[in-house]
Amino acid sequence: MNALRMGIASCLADVNWALIEGKFIYEPRLCNFLTNAVYYLASIMTAYYWLNYVELSLDSKIIKNKKIKFLTKIPVIIVVVGVLVSYFNGFFFYIDENNVYQRGKYVMLHTGLCHMYTFLTSLHAFIKSLKTKVYIKAVEYRILAMFLIFPLIVGLIQIFVPNIPTVNAGITLAFLFVYVDLQNLLISIDTLTGLNNRNQLMKYLGSRIRNEAENGNLYVFMMDVNKFKKINDTYGHVEGDAALIRCAQALKKANKHRNNFIGRYGGDEFIVIADLKTQEEVDEICSKMKGELAKICEAENVPYDLSFSIGYAKFDKSYNSIQNFIAAADQKLYEEKKNRS
């Protein structure tokens, strides 16, 4: 929130500067200086607070270290001192005798310090996205890493076209990009498993049925975890959640070389949507999903039987709704579980 407030202050100062430079409004020389001073201070504070926000989101130990946290404030201190000194010798900028803003000798130092914050946070977020095993966290970290792009692009533009206040547009676009993408992530992703959630599943399947199901090769596979209630009752809900995460990992591994949709339908039920041409392909994917789960359980020494039952249905025009199509796969799932018991 502090980063957003500072971003707004920076944008307002940038707009006010443009109005002064364009002779739309008149402000005394001191006010003109203060307008630019606010821009310089607010922009470095935006970058500083963004670093803090991202590091907290990454649950970083770095930002919790008092010595390192002090070091992160040094660029802010440099800019504050630089702005004060600028009033006397134009360190970052000065207002000439015609009341026109002019860049100082060390203006690029300010730009570099601002981008240093965003570059380091973006790099850290990207590295963390590669290391985390939780899918939704990896996506979230990549979104945070992308914040750098818009300020960097518009910052470069303003270096070569100094009379156009592009930085405010870049900051606004960066915050908007991150906000929209994080909201979309919450709307479409199951937070526990990192798979598509039921809402996204229904949208995707509805689109496929309307647009691409004429060839008759569209399949829905429905899976649930055998004796999942017993796992919860015996080992607790935390272990039950861990079991669902293992199931999601198995589905991802089994489908990683195919363009298949994977989603959590609800509870311990999962759905895979695939385009398959032969029964051999159907049997192969069923076997692979079960096999990948067995490999994960063996590698992690899971102390209980964790396995799937799978039912599937092939689309045809007799299924006049999404629910009827899913129900057909669910019926096959029920039959497999009945035969298993």
JODA-V409361 format. One record per residue. N is the residue number from 1. RES is the residue in three letters. SS is DSSP state (~ for helix, > for strand, _ for the rest). BURIAL is I if it has 16 or more other ideal C-beta (glycine too) atoms within 10 Angstrom, else O. D_FIRST is the distance of its C-alpha to the first C-alpha in Angstrom with 1 decimal. Layout:
BEGIN
N_RES_SS_BURIAL_D_FIRST, N_RES_SS_BURIAL_D_FIRST
END
This chain:
BEGIN
1_MET___O_0.0, 2_ASN_~_O_3.8, 3_ALA_~_I_5.4, 4_LEU_~_O_5.1, 5_ARG_~_O_6.3, 6_MET_~_I_8.7, 7_GLY_~_I_9.7, 8_ILE_~_I_10.6, 9_ALA_~_I_12.5, 10_SER_~_I_14.2, 11_CYS_~_I_15.3, 12_LEU_~_O_16.7, 13_ALA_~_I_18.5, 14_ASP_~_I_19.9, 15_VAL_~_O_21.1, 16_ASN_~_I_22.7, 17_TRP_~_I_24.4, 18_ALA_~_O_25.8, 19_LEU_~_O_27.2, 20_ILE_~_I_28.9, 21_GLU_~_I_30.3, 22_GLY___O_31.6, 23_LYS___O_33.3, 24_PHE___O_31.7, 25_ILE___O_30.8, 26_TYR___O_32.2, 27_GLU___I_30.4, 28_PRO___O_32.3, 29_ARG_~_O_32.1, 30_LEU_~_O_30.0, 31_CYS_~_O_27.4, 32_ASN_~_I_27.5, 33_PHE_~_I_26.9, 34_LEU_~_I_23.9, 35_THR_~_I_22.3, 36_ASN_~_I_22.7, 37_ALA_~_I_21.6, 38_VAL_~_I_18.2, 39_TYR_~_I_17.9, 40_TYR_~_I_19.0, 41_LEU_~_I_16.7, 42_ALA_~_I_13.5, 43_SER_~_I_14.4, 44_ILE_~_I_15.1, 45_MET_~_I_11.9, 46_THR_~_I_9.9, 47_ALA_~_I_12.3, 48_TYR_~_I_12.2, 49_TYR_~_I_8.5, 50_TRP_~_I_9.1, 51_LEU_~_I_12.2, 52_ASN_~_I_10.8, 53_TYR_~_I_8.6, 54_VAL_~_I_11.8, 55_GLU_~_I_14.2, 56_LEU_~_O_12.8, 57_SER_~_I_13.1, 58_LEU___I_16.5, 59_ASP___O_17.4, 60_SER___I_18.6, 61_LYS___O_21.0, 62_ILE___O_20.6, 63_ILE___I_17.3, 64_LYS___O_19.0, 65_ASN___O_21.9, 66_LYS_~_O_21.9, 67_LYS_~_O_24.1, 68_ILE_~_O_22.1, 69_LYS_~_O_18.8, 70_PHE_~_O_20.7, 71_LEU_~_O_22.0, 72_THR_~_I_18.5, 73_LYS_~_O_18.1, 74_ILE_~_O_21.4, 75_PRO_~_I_20.4, 76_VAL_~_I_18.1, 77_ILE_~_O_21.1, 78_ILE_~_O_23.4, 79_VAL_~_I_21.5, 80_VAL_~_I_21.3, 81_VAL_~_O_25.1, 82_GLY_~_I_25.8, 83_VAL_~_I_24.4, 84_LEU_~_O_26.5, 85_VAL_~_O_29.5, 86_SER_~_I_29.1, 87_TYR_~_O_30.2, 88_PHE_~_O_33.5, 89_ASN_~_O_34.3, 90_GLY___I_31.9, 91_PHE___I_30.4, 92_PHE___I_27.4, 93_PHE_>_I_28.6, 94_TYR_>_I_30.9, 95_ILE_>_I_32.0, 96_ASP___O_35.7, 97_GLU___O_38.5, 98_ASN___O_37.9, 99_ASN___I_34.3, 100_VAL___O_33.1, 101_TYR_>_I_30.2, 102_GLN_>_O_31.7, 103_ARG_>_O_30.2, 104_GLY___I_31.2, 105_LYS___O_32.9, 106_TYR___I_29.8, 107_VAL_~_I_27.2, 108_MET_~_O_27.0, 109_LEU_~_I_25.9, 110_HIS_~_I_22.6, 111_THR_~_I_22.2, 112_GLY_~_O_23.3, 113_LEU_~_I_21.0, 114_CYS_~_I_17.9, 115_HIS_~_I_19.4, 116_MET_~_O_20.4, 117_TYR_~_I_16.9, 118_THR_~_I_16.2, 119_PHE_~_O_19.8, 120_LEU_~_I_19.8, 121_THR_~_I_16.7, 122_SER_~_I_18.2, 123_LEU_~_O_21.6, 124_HIS_~_I_20.5, 125_ALA_~_I_18.8, 126_PHE_~_O_22.0, 127_ILE_~_O_24.3, 128_LYS_~_I_22.7, 129_SER_~_I_23.0, 130_LEU_~_O_26.7, 131_LYS_~_O_27.2, 132_THR___O_25.7, 133_LYS___O_28.2, 134_VAL___O_25.8, 135_TYR_~_I_25.7, 136_ILE_~_I_22.4, 137_LYS_~_I_20.7, 138_ALA_~_I_22.5, 139_VAL_~_I_21.3, 140_GLU_~_I_17.6, 141_TYR_~_I_18.0, 142_ARG_~_I_19.9, 143_ILE_~_I_17.3, 144_LEU_~_I_14.7, 145_ALA_~_I_17.7, 146_MET___I_18.2, 147_PHE___I_15.1, 148_LEU_~_I_17.5, 149_ILE_~_O_20.0, 150_PHE_~_I_19.0, 151_PRO_~_I_17.9, 152_LEU_~_I_21.1, 153_ILE_~_O_23.3, 154_VAL_~_I_22.4, 155_GLY_~_I_22.4, 156_LEU_~_O_25.9, 157_ILE_~_O_26.9, 158_GLN_~_I_25.9, 159_ILE_~_O_28.0, 160_PHE_~_O_31.0, 161_VAL___O_30.2, 162_PRO___O_28.7, 163_ASN___O_29.2, 164_ILE___O_26.9, 165_PRO___I_23.2, 166_THR___I_22.1, 167_VAL_~_I_19.1, 168_ASN_~_I_16.9, 169_ALA_~_I_18.2, 170_GLY_~_I_17.5, 171_ILE_~_I_13.8, 172_THR_~_I_13.6, 173_LEU_~_I_15.9, 174_ALA_~_I_14.1, 175_PHE_~_I_10.8, 176_LEU_~_O_13.3, 177_PHE_~_O_15.5, 178_VAL_~_I_13.1, 179_TYR_~_O_11.9, 180_VAL_~_O_15.6, 181_ASP_~_I_17.1, 182_LEU_~_O_15.1, 183_GLN_~_O_16.0, 184_ASN_~_O_19.5, 185_LEU_~_O_19.7, 186_LEU_~_O_19.0, 187_ILE_~_O_21.5, 188_SER_~_O_24.2, 189_ILE_>_I_24.2, 190_ASP___I_25.7, 191_THR___O_23.3, 192_LEU___O_26.3, 193_THR___I_28.5, 194_GLY___I_26.4, 195_LEU___I_29.0, 196_ASN_>_I_28.7, 197_ASN___I_28.5, 198_ARG_~_O_31.0, 199_ASN_~_O_29.3, 200_GLN_~_I_29.2, 201_LEU_~_I_32.8, 202_MET_~_I_34.1, 203_LYS_~_O_32.7, 204_TYR_~_I_34.1, 205_LEU_~_I_37.5, 206_GLY_~_O_37.9, 207_SER_~_O_37.4, 208_ARG_~_I_39.9, 209_ILE_~_I_42.4, 210_ARG_~_O_42.3, 211_ASN_~_O_42.4, 212_GLU___O_43.9, 213_ALA_~_I_46.0, 214_GLU_~_O_49.3, 215_ASN_~_O_50.6, 216_GLY___O_50.6, 217_ASN___O_48.9, 218_LEU_>_I_45.7, 219_TYR_>_I_45.4, 220_VAL_>_I_43.2, 221_PHE_>_I_43.3, 222_MET_>_I_42.2, 223_MET_>_I_41.9, 224_ASP_>_I_41.4, 225_VAL_>_I_41.7, 226_ASN___I_45.1, 227_LYS___I_45.3, 228_PHE_~_I_41.6, 229_LYS_~_O_42.0, 230_LYS_~_O_44.3, 231_ILE_~_I_41.8, 232_ASN_~_I_39.2, 233_ASP_~_O_41.9, 234_THR_~_O_43.4, 235_TYR_~_O_40.4, 236_GLY___O_37.5, 237_HIS_~_O_34.5, 238_VAL_~_O_32.6, 239_GLU_~_O_35.5, 240_GLY_~_I_35.7, 241_ASP_~_O_32.2, 242_ALA_~_I_33.3, 243_ALA_~_I_36.3, 244_LEU_~_I_34.4, 245_ILE_~_I_32.3, 246_ARG_~_I_35.6, 247_CYS_~_I_36.9, 248_ALA_~_I_34.0, 249_GLN_~_I_34.6, 250_ALA_~_I_38.3, 251_LEU_~_I_37.7, 252_LYS_~_I_35.6, 253_LYS_~_I_38.2, 254_ALA_~_I_41.0, 255_ASN___I_39.5, 256_LYS___O_38.0, 257_HIS___O_40.8, 258_ARG___O_40.8, 259_ASN___O_38.5, 260_ASN___I_38.3, 261_PHE_>_I_35.6, 262_ILE_>_I_34.6, 263_GLY_>_I_32.9, 264_ARG_>_I_32.6, 265_TYR_>_I_34.5, 266_GLY_>_O_33.7, 267_GLY___O_34.7, 268_ASP___I_36.9, 269_GLU_>_I_37.8, 270_PHE_>_I_36.9, 271_ILE_>_I_38.0, 272_VAL_>_I_38.9, 273_ILE_>_I_39.9, 274_ALA_>_I_42.2, 275_ASP_>_O_44.8, 276_LEU___I_48.0, 277_LYS___O_51.6, 278_THR___O_53.8, 279_GLN_~_O_54.3, 280_GLU_~_O_54.3, 281_GLU_~_O_50.7, 282_VAL_~_I_49.8, 283_ASP_~_O_51.6, 284_GLU_~_O_50.1, 285_ILE_~_I_46.5, 286_CYS_~_I_47.2, 287_SER_~_O_48.9, 288_LYS_~_I_46.1, 289_MET_~_I_43.4, 290_LYS_~_I_45.5, 291_GLY_~_O_46.5, 292_GLU_~_I_43.0, 293_LEU_~_I_42.1, 294_ALA_~_O_45.3, 295_LYS_~_O_44.5, 296_ILE_~_I_41.0, 297_CYS_~_I_42.6, 298_GLU_~_O_45.4, 299_ALA_~_O_43.1, 300_GLU___O_40.9, 301_ASN___O_44.0, 302_VAL___I_42.7, 303_PRO___O_45.0, 304_TYR___O_45.5, 305_ASP___O_46.5, 306_LEU___I_43.5, 307_SER___I_44.7, 308_PHE_>_I_44.2, 309_SER_>_I_46.5, 310_ILE_>_I_46.2, 311_GLY_>_I_47.4, 312_TYR_>_I_47.2, 313_ALA_>_I_48.3, 314_LYS_>_I_49.2, 315_PHE___I_48.2, 316_ASP___O_50.9, 317_LYS___O_51.1, 318_SER___O_52.3, 319_TYR___I_48.8, 320_ASN___O_47.8, 321_SER___O_44.2, 322_ILE_~_I_41.5, 323_GLN_~_O_42.1, 324_ASN_~_O_45.8, 325_PHE_~_I_45.2, 326_ILE_~_I_42.9, 327_ALA_~_O_45.5, 328_ALA_~_I_48.2, 329_ALA_~_I_46.4, 330_ASP_~_I_45.7, 331_GLN_~_O_49.4, 332_LYS_~_I_50.3, 333_LEU_~_I_47.8, 334_TYR_~_O_49.5, 335_GLU_~_O_52.9, 336_GLU_~_I_51.9, 337_LYS_~_O_50.6, 338_LYS_~_O_53.8, 339_ASN_~_O_56.0, 340_ARG_~_O_54.0, 341_SER___O_54.6
END
